[in-house]
């Protein structure tokens, strides 16, 4: 028997119709009914998981999501992104599937790009209905859920070792398998997975919750097909995808001028090498109406840096970048006519025909070679959101949000007072970037519905006290529209423990655009202001904390948009009153001088006008379009801006 560890390349399933193009269209009211039904089922699946799961990461932090796909593997729903059905259909032909089957996988390199790191466990359930002329039910759709689980083995608690140099160190890899066979769980596979986990009970409960929720969702979808008939429902699916394609082409793509634009940004460290600029580059080409198939965006990632030694690589080039397209496409919604319209635009498989991906050869950050580590691939996939926002900003005179870094993992682990092992890990958000019409939002999470863990829950379950949880003052980048603020959280340990952090943007800041300034970076400090004060690395597995010591976590602020000296004085004073900007920040960042007062802050208008005039006079004549903050100069060898940071380059 020959066993290969190198994944076999497969041809991606292209988005294609389920029904012929014959000039007939389904009733538009019924299309809306079907779309609403799918959204309702997706939400019901997620609600079921959140109410029946056990781990804090799934139940409380809500770091999971569901998706509904048709039999041609197209993602139908747009409420949240999900993984792909491609690897399941690749390994298990649809005609071999039976009602009650549940498929499982978490193997990054055999997921066709749908899974980014091993703690993301994916459950897929086929939906069955009887088609006209058939006697037996066949597969008509899929319900899928995947989420970030507490632990799947590997060399450190949480299965995200910051110094991993191969995927083998990161935990148990499971290629697509049949986890339930016609309603009967595969107990042997479940025992293997739970045996490899440091949190076996939570893992078992979470998997049971996800399998049961997806099976419930499959029953709901069968009812839909039985009510209206398979052909009618599938015609509605095609109409939904067509509507998304045409809406994005009409309302979004046409706002991007034809041409070619290039920009790049960087991750700062990989846990193995010393901090450096790990480059991610996008050259965006906007085609015209004469392009075959209509206007499109071509995203060329050539110029992206080499595969990292540490675990920040992301397998983005599988299935022609199908997952990555749907991950990046929400950024384009910022070109909608209004925030209200932006919220109405779904991201489903209908965006895929509009975006072509061009990947570099194997061996880069987004085309890693097995078994390169990937557990901190968050650094790359979040940065790519910003790179796309930046390159589009160059095309549309800056009318895109400034940068954000709104996800990182922090946590503590050890033994509680009863001697039981515990792991508390949460996904802390940060500030979003300022926009051309409004300030950024404070402490948001990029994962839909994700949230920080409630203090009441963590204090009752883990041996620490949350002494402070609030906004990190001055963390938002200065601008005509200020970047949103990050968190500031203080944890006092009641028992010796270890601290872990999987975070980027501790040196490089979230960039500002069109005169806006960069936000403040991420930081973790032990014993702030005390005799033992020291800063932890942002990517670390096991920093010891003694009982009684305090850890201060400050997350990133979003970048600013527009010249901060153009921000109305009254808005700066309001920010000071609200505690979002300090008096010193008002003066240094915005040129607003506050008069001495024992009451509410009041601006000295004459002094402010004089200071702002002097600050404008002191500026250089050739300011870059993007501001990266002081961290870039440190890692670039002294350069204050990158080659592509000017609008005409």
C-alpha positions as CSV (number, residue, x, y, z in Angstrom):
1,X,0.0,0.0,0.0
2,X,1.4,3.4,-1.0
3,X,0.5,6.4,1.2
4,X,1.1,9.9,-0.2
5,X,1.2,13.0,2.0
6,X,1.2,15.4,-1.0
7,X,-2.3,16.6,-1.9
8,X,-3.5,15.8,-5.4
9,X,-4.6,18.9,-7.4
10,X,-8.2,18.8,-8.6
11,X,-10.0,20.9,-11.2
12,X,-12.3,23.4,-9.5
13,X,-16.0,23.2,-10.0
14,X,-17.0,26.3,-12.0
15,X,-20.1,28.2,-11.1
16,X,-22.7,27.2,-13.6
17,X,-26.5,27.2,-13.9
18,X,-28.8,24.4,-12.8
19,X,-31.5,25.3,-15.4
20,X,-31.1,26.2,-19.1
21,X,-31.2,29.7,-20.3
22,X,-34.4,29.6,-22.4
23,X,-35.9,33.0,-21.8
24,X,-38.2,31.9,-19.0
25,X,-37.7,33.3,-15.5
26,X,-39.3,32.2,-12.2
27,X,-41.8,34.4,-10.5
28,X,-39.8,37.2,-8.8
29,X,-42.0,37.0,-5.7
30,X,-41.2,33.3,-5.4
31,X,-37.5,34.1,-5.8
32,X,-37.7,36.4,-2.8
33,X,-39.6,33.7,-0.9
34,X,-36.9,31.1,-1.6
35,X,-34.1,33.5,-0.8
36,X,-35.7,34.4,2.5
37,X,-36.3,30.8,3.3
38,X,-32.6,30.0,2.8
39,X,-31.5,32.9,5.0
40,X,-34.0,31.7,7.7
41,X,-32.6,28.1,7.5
42,X,-29.0,29.3,7.7
43,X,-29.9,31.5,10.8
44,X,-31.8,28.6,12.4
45,X,-28.7,26.3,11.9
46,X,-26.4,28.9,13.5
47,X,-28.9,29.5,16.4
48,X,-29.1,25.8,17.1
49,X,-25.3,25.4,17.2
50,X,-24.9,28.4,19.5
51,X,-27.6,27.0,21.9
52,X,-26.4,23.4,22.1
53,X,-22.6,23.7,21.8
54,X,-20.3,23.6,24.8
55,X,-17.0,25.4,24.1
56,X,-16.7,29.1,24.8
57,X,-15.2,29.7,21.3
58,X,-18.3,28.3,19.6
59,X,-21.1,29.0,22.1
60,X,-20.1,32.4,23.5
61,X,-17.6,33.9,21.1
62,X,-19.7,32.6,18.1
63,X,-16.6,31.9,16.0
64,X,-18.5,29.7,13.5
65,X,-20.8,30.0,10.6
66,X,-23.2,28.1,8.4
67,X,-23.7,28.0,4.7
68,X,-26.1,26.6,2.1
69,X,-24.9,25.3,-1.2
70,X,-26.6,23.9,-4.3
71,X,-25.8,20.5,-5.9
72,X,-23.3,22.3,-8.2
73,X,-21.5,23.5,-5.1
74,X,-22.4,27.1,-5.4
75,X,-22.9,29.1,-2.2
76,X,-26.4,30.4,-2.1
77,X,-26.6,32.4,1.1
78,X,-24.8,35.7,1.8
79,X,-25.3,36.3,5.5
80,X,-21.8,35.0,6.3
81,X,-19.0,33.3,4.5
82,X,-18.6,29.6,4.8
83,X,-16.2,26.8,3.7
84,X,-16.5,24.8,0.5
85,X,-18.4,21.6,-0.4
86,X,-15.8,21.0,-3.2
87,X,-13.5,18.6,-1.2
88,X,-16.5,16.5,-0.1
89,X,-17.8,16.2,-3.6
90,X,-14.3,15.5,-4.9
91,X,-13.9,12.5,-2.6
92,X,-17.5,11.2,-2.3
93,X,-19.5,11.2,-5.6
94,X,-23.0,12.7,-5.0
95,X,-24.7,9.5,-6.3
96,X,-23.1,7.5,-3.4
97,X,-24.5,9.8,-0.7
98,X,-27.5,8.8,1.4
99,X,-30.0,10.6,3.7
100,X,-28.5,10.9,7.1
101,X,-24.9,11.0,5.9
102,X,-22.6,13.6,7.5
103,X,-19.2,14.4,6.1
104,X,-16.3,16.0,8.1
105,X,-12.9,17.5,7.3
106,X,-10.4,20.0,8.6
107,X,-7.3,19.2,6.5
108,X,-6.1,22.5,5.2
109,X,-4.4,21.2,2.1
110,X,-7.3,18.9,1.1
111,X,-10.0,21.4,1.7
112,X,-9.7,23.2,-1.7
113,X,-8.9,26.4,0.2
114,X,-12.1,26.4,2.3
115,X,-10.3,25.6,5.6
116,X,-7.5,27.9,6.8
117,X,-6.1,26.1,9.9
118,X,-6.7,22.8,11.7
119,X,-8.9,24.1,14.6
120,X,-11.6,25.0,11.9
121,X,-13.7,21.8,11.8
122,X,-16.2,21.5,8.9
123,X,-19.4,19.5,8.8
124,X,-21.3,18.9,5.6
125,X,-24.8,17.4,5.2
126,X,-26.3,16.6,1.8
127,X,-30.0,17.5,1.2
128,X,-32.2,15.0,-0.6
129,X,-35.4,15.4,-2.6
130,X,-37.2,13.5,-5.4
131,X,-36.8,15.0,-8.8
132,X,-39.4,14.7,-11.5
133,X,-39.1,11.3,-13.3
134,X,-37.0,9.8,-10.5
135,X,-38.2,7.2,-8.0
136,X,-35.5,7.7,-5.3
137,X,-34.4,11.0,-3.7
138,X,-31.1,12.4,-4.9
139,X,-28.8,15.2,-3.7
140,X,-30.2,18.6,-4.4
141,X,-28.2,20.8,-2.0
142,X,-25.9,20.9,1.0
143,X,-25.9,22.4,4.5
144,X,-22.5,23.1,6.0
145,X,-21.1,24.5,9.2
146,X,-17.5,25.1,10.3
147,X,-16.1,26.8,13.3
148,X,-13.0,27.4,15.4
149,X,-12.8,24.8,18.1
150,X,-10.8,24.9,21.3
151,X,-8.3,22.2,20.7
152,X,-7.6,19.5,18.0
153,X,-4.2,18.4,19.4
154,X,-0.8,19.6,18.3
155,X,2.1,20.9,20.4
156,X,0.4,23.6,22.4
157,X,-3.1,24.1,24.0
158,X,-5.4,25.6,21.4
159,X,-3.7,24.0,18.4
160,X,-2.1,27.3,17.2
161,X,1.6,27.0,18.0
162,X,3.3,30.3,17.1
163,X,6.6,28.7,16.3
164,X,5.3,25.8,14.1
165,X,7.4,25.0,11.1
166,X,5.2,22.3,9.7
167,X,1.5,21.5,9.7
168,X,2.2,18.3,11.6
169,X,2.9,20.4,14.8
170,X,-0.5,22.1,14.6
171,X,-2.9,19.2,15.4
172,X,-4.8,16.3,13.9
173,X,-5.4,16.5,10.2
174,X,-8.6,14.8,8.9
175,X,-9.3,14.6,5.2
176,X,-12.9,14.4,4.1
177,X,-14.5,11.4,5.8
178,X,-18.0,10.1,6.4
179,X,-18.6,11.0,10.1
180,X,-22.2,9.7,10.1
181,X,-23.5,6.9,7.9
182,X,-27.3,7.2,7.3
183,X,-27.8,8.6,10.7
184,X,-25.3,6.4,12.6
185,X,-22.2,8.2,14.0
186,X,-18.8,6.8,13.2
187,X,-17.8,6.3,16.9
188,X,-14.3,5.2,16.0
189,X,-13.5,8.5,14.1
190,X,-15.0,10.5,17.0
191,X,-12.9,8.6,19.5
192,X,-9.7,9.4,17.5
193,X,-10.6,13.1,17.3
194,X,-11.5,13.5,21.0
195,X,-8.5,11.4,22.1
196,X,-6.2,13.9,20.3
197,X,-7.9,16.9,22.0
198,X,-7.0,18.5,25.3
199,X,-10.7,19.4,25.6
200,X,-12.4,16.2,24.5
201,X,-15.8,16.7,26.1
202,X,-16.2,20.2,24.6
203,X,-15.1,18.9,21.2
204,X,-17.5,16.0,21.3
205,X,-20.4,18.3,22.3
206,X,-19.6,20.9,19.7
207,X,-19.4,18.3,16.9
208,X,-22.7,16.8,18.0
209,X,-24.3,20.2,18.0
210,X,-23.0,21.0,14.5
211,X,-24.0,17.6,13.0
212,X,-27.5,17.8,14.5
213,X,-28.0,21.4,13.4
214,X,-26.9,20.7,9.8
215,X,-29.2,17.6,9.7
216,X,-32.1,19.8,10.9
217,X,-31.2,22.3,8.2
218,X,-31.2,19.6,5.6
219,X,-34.7,18.5,6.7
220,X,-35.9,22.2,6.3
221,X,-34.5,22.4,2.8
222,X,-36.1,19.1,1.8
223,X,-39.4,20.7,2.8
224,X,-38.7,23.6,0.5
225,X,-38.0,21.3,-2.5
226,X,-41.1,19.2,-1.8
227,X,-43.3,22.3,-1.5
228,X,-42.4,24.0,-4.8
229,X,-40.7,21.2,-6.8
230,X,-37.0,20.7,-7.6
231,X,-37.0,22.4,-11.0
232,X,-38.8,25.5,-9.6
233,X,-36.5,25.9,-6.6
234,X,-33.4,25.4,-8.7
235,X,-34.7,28.1,-11.2
236,X,-34.9,30.4,-8.2
237,X,-31.3,29.6,-7.2
238,X,-30.2,30.5,-10.7
239,X,-32.2,33.8,-10.6
240,X,-30.6,34.6,-7.2
241,X,-27.1,34.1,-8.6
242,X,-27.8,36.1,-11.8
243,X,-29.2,38.9,-9.7
244,X,-26.1,39.1,-7.6
245,X,-23.8,39.1,-10.6
246,X,-25.7,41.9,-12.4
247,X,-26.2,44.0,-9.3
248,X,-22.5,44.0,-8.5
249,X,-21.6,44.7,-12.1
250,X,-24.1,47.6,-12.3
251,X,-23.7,49.1,-8.9
252,X,-20.1,48.3,-7.8
253,X,-17.8,47.4,-10.7
254,X,-18.8,50.4,-12.9
255,X,-17.6,52.7,-10.2
256,X,-14.0,51.5,-10.7
257,X,-12.4,53.1,-13.7
258,X,-10.9,50.8,-16.3
259,X,-7.1,50.4,-15.9
260,X,-4.5,48.7,-13.8
261,X,-3.6,49.5,-10.2
262,X,-1.1,48.0,-7.8
263,X,-0.7,48.1,-4.0
264,X,0.8,46.0,-1.3
265,X,0.8,45.6,2.4
266,X,2.6,43.3,4.9
267,X,2.4,41.0,7.8
268,X,5.1,41.7,10.3
269,X,6.2,38.4,11.9
270,X,5.7,34.7,11.5
271,X,6.8,33.4,14.9
272,X,10.0,31.9,13.6
273,X,12.1,34.6,11.8
274,X,12.7,38.0,13.3
275,X,10.0,40.6,12.4
276,X,10.2,41.6,8.7
277,X,7.9,42.7,5.9
278,X,6.0,39.7,4.6
279,X,4.7,41.2,1.4
280,X,1.2,40.7,-0.1
281,X,0.6,42.4,-3.4
282,X,-2.4,42.8,-5.6
283,X,-2.4,44.2,-9.1
284,X,-6.0,45.0,-10.0
285,X,-7.1,45.2,-13.6
286,X,-10.6,46.5,-14.3
287,X,-11.8,45.4,-17.7
288,X,-14.4,47.1,-19.9
289,X,-17.8,46.1,-21.3
290,X,-16.1,44.7,-24.3
291,X,-14.5,41.9,-22.2
292,X,-15.9,38.5,-22.9
293,X,-18.7,38.0,-20.3
294,X,-18.8,41.6,-19.3
295,X,-16.9,43.9,-17.0
296,X,-14.7,42.0,-14.5
297,X,-11.9,42.5,-11.9
298,X,-8.7,40.6,-12.4
299,X,-6.7,40.2,-9.1
300,X,-3.1,39.3,-9.8
301,X,-1.1,38.3,-6.6
302,X,2.3,38.0,-8.3
303,X,4.8,39.9,-6.3
304,X,3.5,38.4,-3.0
305,X,6.4,37.3,-0.8
306,X,7.8,33.8,-0.3
307,X,6.2,31.2,1.9
308,X,7.0,31.9,5.6
309,X,8.9,29.5,7.8
310,X,6.3,30.1,10.5
311,X,2.5,29.5,10.5
312,X,1.2,32.6,8.6
313,X,0.7,30.9,5.2
314,X,-2.7,30.6,3.6
315,X,-3.7,28.1,1.0
316,X,-5.6,30.5,-1.3
317,X,-4.9,29.1,-4.7
318,X,-7.1,26.0,-4.6
319,X,-10.3,25.7,-6.6
320,X,-9.2,28.7,-8.7
321,X,-9.4,30.8,-5.5
322,X,-13.1,30.2,-5.1
323,X,-13.0,30.7,-1.3
324,X,-10.7,33.7,-1.5
325,X,-13.0,35.4,-4.0
326,X,-16.0,35.2,-1.6
327,X,-13.7,36.2,1.3
328,X,-12.5,39.4,-0.4
329,X,-15.7,40.4,-2.2
330,X,-17.4,42.0,0.8
331,X,-14.8,44.8,0.6
332,X,-16.3,45.9,-2.7
333,X,-19.6,46.6,-1.0
334,X,-18.0,49.8,0.3
335,X,-18.6,51.3,-3.2
336,X,-22.3,51.1,-2.8
337,X,-24.4,54.3,-3.0
338,X,-25.1,54.3,0.7
339,X,-24.4,52.4,3.9
340,X,-28.0,51.2,3.8
341,X,-27.5,49.8,0.3
342,X,-24.2,48.2,1.2
343,X,-25.9,46.3,4.0
344,X,-28.4,44.9,1.5
345,X,-25.8,43.4,-0.9
346,X,-25.2,39.7,-0.3
347,X,-22.0,37.9,-1.2
348,X,-22.9,34.5,-2.7
349,X,-21.6,32.5,-5.7
350,X,-22.9,35.3,-7.9
351,X,-19.7,37.3,-7.3
352,X,-17.5,34.6,-8.6
353,X,-17.9,35.2,-12.4
354,X,-16.9,38.9,-11.7
355,X,-13.5,38.2,-10.2
356,X,-10.6,36.3,-11.8
357,X,-7.6,35.3,-9.6
358,X,-4.1,35.0,-10.9
359,X,-1.8,33.3,-8.4
360,X,2.0,33.1,-8.3
361,X,3.9,29.9,-8.6
362,X,3.8,27.5,-5.6
363,X,5.9,28.6,-2.6
364,X,4.5,32.0,-1.6
365,X,2.5,33.2,1.4
366,X,-0.8,32.4,-0.5
367,X,0.5,29.4,-2.4
368,X,2.3,27.4,0.3
369,X,3.7,24.0,-0.3
370,X,2.6,21.1,1.9
371,X,3.4,20.7,4.8
372,X,4.0,24.4,5.5
373,X,2.3,25.6,8.7
374,X,-0.9,27.7,8.5
375,X,-2.4,28.1,12.0
376,X,-1.9,31.9,12.0
377,X,-3.0,32.4,8.4
378,X,-5.3,35.1,9.8
379,X,-2.5,37.5,9.4
380,X,-2.5,37.0,5.6
381,X,-6.3,36.7,4.9
382,X,-7.0,39.8,7.0
383,X,-4.2,41.7,5.3
384,X,-5.5,40.7,1.9
385,X,-8.8,42.5,2.8
386,X,-6.8,45.6,3.4
387,X,-4.7,45.2,0.2
388,X,-7.9,45.0,-1.9
389,X,-9.3,48.0,-0.1
390,X,-6.1,49.9,-0.7
391,X,-5.8,49.1,-4.4
392,X,-9.4,50.0,-5.0
393,X,-8.9,53.2,-3.0
394,X,-6.1,54.2,-5.5
395,X,-8.6,53.7,-8.4
396,X,-11.5,55.7,-6.8
397,X,-9.7,58.6,-5.3
398,X,-9.7,57.2,-1.8
399,X,-13.4,56.6,-1.4
400,X,-12.8,53.4,0.5
401,X,-12.4,52.8,4.2
402,X,-9.0,53.0,5.8
403,X,-7.5,49.9,7.2
404,X,-8.7,47.7,10.1
405,X,-7.3,44.6,11.9
406,X,-10.4,43.4,13.7
407,X,-9.5,39.9,14.8
408,X,-6.9,38.4,17.0
409,X,-6.8,35.5,19.5
410,X,-5.7,36.1,23.1
411,X,-6.1,33.9,26.1
412,X,-4.8,32.2,29.2
413,X,-4.6,28.5,30.2
414,X,-3.5,26.5,33.2
415,X,-5.2,24.7,36.0
416,X,-8.1,26.0,38.0
417,X,-8.6,25.9,41.8
418,X,-9.9,22.3,41.5
419,X,-6.8,21.1,39.6
420,X,-8.7,20.9,36.3
421,X,-7.1,22.0,33.0
422,X,-8.7,25.0,31.3
423,X,-8.3,27.1,28.2
424,X,-9.8,30.6,27.9
425,X,-9.3,32.0,24.5
426,X,-11.3,34.8,22.9
427,X,-11.4,36.7,19.6
428,X,-11.0,40.3,20.5
429,X,-12.0,42.9,17.8
430,X,-10.5,46.3,17.0
431,X,-11.5,49.6,15.4
432,X,-12.5,49.7,11.8
433,X,-11.2,52.3,9.4
434,X,-12.5,55.8,8.9
435,X,-14.7,56.2,5.8
436,X,-15.2,59.1,3.4
437,X,-18.5,59.9,5.1
438,X,-18.1,58.7,8.7
439,X,-15.8,57.7,11.5
440,X,-14.8,54.1,11.9
441,X,-16.7,51.8,14.3
442,X,-15.2,50.9,17.7
443,X,-14.3,47.3,18.7
444,X,-15.9,45.4,15.8
445,X,-15.3,41.8,14.8
446,X,-14.8,40.8,11.2
447,X,-16.3,37.4,11.8
448,X,-20.1,37.8,11.5
449,X,-21.8,37.8,14.9
450,X,-18.5,37.1,16.7
451,X,-18.0,38.8,20.0
452,X,-15.8,39.0,23.1
453,X,-16.5,36.6,26.0
454,X,-18.8,38.0,28.6
455,X,-17.0,39.0,31.8
456,X,-19.7,37.4,34.0
457,X,-19.1,34.1,32.2
458,X,-15.3,34.1,32.3
459,X,-15.0,35.2,35.9
460,X,-17.3,32.4,37.0
461,X,-15.5,29.8,35.0
462,X,-11.8,30.7,35.0
463,X,-9.4,31.8,37.8
464,X,-9.1,35.5,37.0
465,X,-10.8,38.8,37.3
466,X,-11.5,41.3,34.5
467,X,-10.7,44.6,36.1
468,X,-11.3,46.7,33.1
469,X,-12.9,46.3,29.7
470,X,-13.4,49.5,27.6
471,X,-12.2,51.6,24.7
472,X,-8.5,52.2,24.2
473,X,-8.2,56.0,24.2
474,X,-6.3,57.5,21.2
475,X,-6.1,54.2,19.4
476,X,-8.1,55.3,16.4
477,X,-6.1,56.9,13.6
478,X,-6.5,60.7,13.3
479,X,-8.4,62.0,10.2
480,X,-11.2,64.1,9.0
481,X,-13.0,60.9,9.9
482,X,-11.4,59.2,12.8
483,X,-10.6,55.5,12.9
484,X,-12.6,53.4,15.3
485,X,-11.1,52.5,18.7
486,X,-9.8,49.2,19.9
487,X,-10.4,47.4,23.2
488,X,-8.5,47.9,26.4
489,X,-8.8,44.9,28.7
490,X,-7.2,44.2,32.1
491,X,-7.1,40.7,33.5
492,X,-5.8,40.0,37.0
493,X,-4.9,36.3,37.5
494,X,-5.9,34.6,40.7
495,X,-3.7,31.6,40.0
496,X,-0.5,31.0,38.1
497,X,-1.1,30.6,34.4
498,X,0.2,31.0,30.9
499,X,-0.8,33.7,28.4
500,X,-1.1,33.1,24.6
501,X,-1.5,35.6,21.8
502,X,-2.0,35.1,18.0
503,X,-2.0,38.7,16.8
504,X,-0.4,40.9,14.1
505,X,-0.2,44.7,13.8
506,X,1.9,45.0,16.9
507,X,4.6,46.9,14.9
508,X,2.8,47.9,11.7
509,X,-0.3,49.9,12.2
510,X,-3.6,50.0,10.4
511,X,-3.0,52.5,7.6
512,X,-4.7,55.8,7.0
513,X,-5.7,57.0,3.6
514,X,-6.0,60.3,1.7
515,X,-4.3,62.3,4.6
516,X,-5.6,60.1,7.4
517,X,-3.1,58.8,9.9
518,X,-2.4,55.3,11.0
519,X,-4.1,53.9,14.1
520,X,-2.3,52.6,17.2
521,X,-0.9,49.0,17.1
522,X,-1.8,46.0,19.2
523,X,0.1,45.5,22.5
524,X,0.0,43.2,25.5
525,X,1.8,44.4,28.7
526,X,2.3,42.5,32.0
527,X,2.1,44.5,35.2
528,X,1.5,47.9,33.5
529,X,3.1,50.7,35.5
530,X,4.5,48.2,38.0
531,X,8.0,47.1,38.9
532,X,7.8,44.0,36.6
533,X,6.3,45.7,33.6
534,X,7.2,44.1,30.3
535,X,5.6,43.7,26.9
536,X,4.7,40.3,25.5
537,X,5.3,39.3,21.9
538,X,2.1,39.5,19.9
539,X,2.7,35.9,18.6
540,X,3.4,33.8,21.7
541,X,2.3,30.4,23.2
542,X,3.2,30.4,26.8
543,X,4.1,33.6,28.6
544,X,4.0,32.9,32.4
545,X,1.8,35.0,34.6
546,X,1.9,34.8,38.4
547,X,-1.1,35.0,40.6
548,X,-1.9,38.6,41.4
549,X,-0.3,40.0,38.2
550,X,-2.3,42.0,35.7
551,X,-2.2,41.7,31.9
552,X,-3.3,44.7,29.8
553,X,-4.4,44.0,26.3
554,X,-4.9,46.9,23.8
555,X,-6.2,46.0,20.4
556,X,-5.7,47.9,17.2
557,X,-7.4,51.2,16.2
558,X,-8.6,51.7,12.6
559,X,-6.8,54.0,10.3
560,X,-8.1,57.6,9.7
561,X,-9.6,58.9,6.6
562,X,-8.8,62.4,5.3
563,X,-6.8,65.3,6.8
564,X,-7.2,65.4,10.6
565,X,-6.7,69.2,10.5
566,X,-10.0,69.3,8.5
567,X,-11.9,67.6,11.3
568,X,-14.3,70.2,12.8
569,X,-13.2,71.5,16.2
570,X,-16.4,70.6,17.8
571,X,-16.1,67.0,16.8
572,X,-12.6,66.8,18.4
573,X,-13.9,68.4,21.6
574,X,-16.7,65.8,21.6
575,X,-14.2,63.0,21.2
576,X,-12.3,64.3,24.3
577,X,-15.6,64.6,26.2
578,X,-16.5,61.0,25.3
579,X,-13.1,59.7,26.3
580,X,-12.1,58.6,22.9
581,X,-9.3,61.2,22.4
582,X,-7.1,62.6,25.1
583,X,-6.4,66.4,25.5
584,X,-2.8,65.7,24.3
585,X,-4.1,63.7,21.3
586,X,-6.4,66.5,20.4
587,X,-3.5,68.9,20.2
588,X,-0.8,66.6,18.6
589,X,-3.1,64.7,16.2
590,X,-5.8,67.3,15.4
591,X,-4.2,70.7,16.2
592,X,-7.0,71.5,18.7
593,X,-5.9,73.4,21.8
594,X,-8.2,73.0,24.8
595,X,-8.6,75.9,27.1
596,X,-8.0,75.3,30.8
597,X,-11.3,74.5,32.4
598,X,-12.4,72.6,35.4
599,X,-15.6,71.5,33.6
600,X,-16.2,70.1,30.2
601,X,-13.4,70.6,27.6
602,X,-13.6,73.8,25.6
603,X,-11.5,74.7,22.6
604,X,-9.3,77.7,22.4
605,X,-10.3,78.7,18.8
606,X,-7.6,81.3,18.2
607,X,-4.8,79.0,19.5
608,X,-6.2,76.1,17.5
609,X,-6.3,78.1,14.3
610,X,-2.7,79.2,14.8
611,X,-1.5,75.7,15.6
612,X,-3.3,74.2,12.6
613,X,-1.8,76.8,10.3
614,X,1.7,76.0,11.6
615,X,1.2,72.2,11.3
616,X,0.1,72.6,7.7
617,X,3.2,74.7,6.9
618,X,5.5,72.1,8.4
619,X,4.3,69.3,6.1
620,X,6.2,68.1,3.2
621,X,5.0,68.8,-0.3
622,X,4.9,65.2,-1.5
623,X,2.8,63.4,1.1
624,X,2.0,59.7,0.3
625,X,-1.6,58.7,-0.2
626,X,-1.3,56.1,2.6
627,X,0.1,56.6,6.1
628,X,1.5,53.4,7.6
629,X,2.7,54.8,10.9
630,X,6.2,54.6,12.5
631,X,6.4,50.8,12.5
632,X,6.9,50.6,8.7
633,X,10.1,52.7,9.0
634,X,11.5,50.2,11.6
635,X,10.9,47.1,9.4
636,X,11.7,48.7,6.0
637,X,15.3,49.7,6.9
638,X,14.4,53.4,7.2
639,X,11.9,54.1,4.4
640,X,8.9,55.9,5.5
641,X,6.6,54.8,2.7
642,X,6.4,52.0,0.1
643,X,6.8,52.2,-3.6
644,X,3.1,52.1,-4.3
645,X,1.9,54.4,-1.6
646,X,1.5,57.3,-4.0
647,X,-1.6,57.6,-6.1
648,X,0.2,57.7,-9.4
649,X,2.3,54.6,-8.9
